[in-house]
Amino acid sequence: MSDDKTTLARAFMASPGPRDLRGAALLWAKGVCMGTADIIPGVSGGTIAFITGIYTQLVDAIRSFDAAFVRRLLALDFPGALASVHLRFLVCLLLGIVTAMVGMAHVVNSLLHSHPIEIWALFFGLIAASVYVIGGEIRPLGAANAALVVLGAAVSYLLVGMIPVTTPETLPFIFACGAIAICAMILPGISGAFLLLMLGKYEYITGALRNPLAADNLLVIAVFVCGAGAGIIVFSRVLHYLLHRWQAATVSVLTGFMLGALRKVWPWKEVLESAVIGGRERVLREQNVMPGVDGEFFMAIVLALAGAVVVLLLDRVSRGGKRA
């Protein structure tokens, strides 16, 4: 048994990743930055990975879980399977991401309940600027790609209008949310938190992360993480294929998708129907309304502009890194 453990330990250390404690700490810190970005709609963890110089390593690590890895597992060649995947890299990075997400979730979830208009305005500015940044990557911006942007925006606008404010809290749906949201990790500019907003599960997941050790929350987080694992293995290959085969068309649709989804994060809403579910009041149906001009309105505008500036600055830094 001890020999098996030693063999597995050697295989783990042979896998790509940091070679010393300093390297592991640095990668963990980059994971913290990514996790902080992932909890905020409109700021992409993929963008942070690009800025910090680990984006290529991240994509390679995800793609290391391939058919050869599965064959080694089926052949019970556990040391070979362990050595073939970039597990040390992912462990250090994911520890940083989880650290940030658990810490930031409490803050964001509390602010959403105490200052909803201001926080939704911040999110609106973040996502609106992301539309501008992602749209700038459409080359060439011809009639066909412009039509795809309009089509994506129309579909997204209608879709978010059909998605109920309160979506199911069943474990299969949570699994699906994890699988969809994790795709943002390999797409600079698209935020996983934004996708959770689209699915109506942003507050629910951040609420679970506020107290991750509670039995119910732990189950929700575990199912979400399993969905994320399945999603990143399957969807990453689909997205990789689309972005390499039809990059301009794919980016055009994604841009339109985000543009239409701004309907979901409009800060000013009127509740049309609510009910007490699970001991707390839940909004079942609401509609967007025009804001009144008051102190709250001006603060919301300032926060929306601040969110837009953050995204534009991140984009400028990432472009500087790309040129270098």
Secondary structure, DSSP 8 states (H G I E B T S, - for coil): -HHHHHHHHHHHHHSSS-SSHHHHHHHHHHHHHHHHHHTSTT--HHHHHHHTT-HHHHHHHHHTSSHHHHHHHHTT-HHHHHHHS-HHHHHHHHHHHHHHHHHHHHHHHHHHHHSHHHHHHHHHHHHHHHHHHHHTT-SS--HHHHHHHHHHHHHHHHHHHHS-SS----HHHHHHHHHHHGGGGGSTT--HHHHHHHTT-HHHHHHHHHSTTSHHHHHHHHHHHHHHHHHHHHHHHHHHHHHHHSHHHHHHHHHHHHHHGGGTT-S-EEEEEEEEETTEEEEEEEEE-----SHHHHHHHHHHHHHHHHHHHHHHHHHHHHH-
